[in-house]
Amino acid sequence: FPTSFQTKKDLCKFLTMVIYTCSAQHAALNNGQYGWGSWVPNSPCSMRKPPPTVKGKVTMEYIMESLPNVHQSCFQVAILWILNHTPWEMRQLGDYKEKHFTEDKVQRIIGEFQDELKEIDRLIQERNANLVLKYDDLRPKNIENSISI
């Protein structure tokens, strides 16, 4: 964390990193958790046996005995569901209801940003059109303006 900013460019770079970290990067890490982790063998919350020490000697029985029990698995899925559930008052990236910046130039820049987000969303929908498994995690409409956990 910088102790000071010497130029507008430095401030802009830092603010860009903060905005990215609290919006798109958070969505990239968070939005796919349920889809991946709700199949417990993909990322078990705990293991009931130690890792194998010899390659190629593990049996299916050993793997099944190692995975979390039903109670632990249900707990994992419930936590992931809660973490991945869209908040009822979700604010999408680019949604600025409070008009903190009312200057014409700033409003124009915000409008351009919102138009770019709409175009990105349109392109993702176009790519998804013929896919069986849609990729929606980083559609701008699914990225929050900030972290809301």
Secondary structure, DSSP 8 states (H G I E B T S, - for coil): --S---SHHHHHHHHHHHHHIIIIIHHHHHTTHHHHHTSGGGS-S--SS---SSTT---HHHHHHHS--HHHHHHHHHHHHHHHS--TT--BTT---S-S---HHHHHHHHHHHHHHHHHHHHHHHHHTT-SS---TT-GGGSBSS---
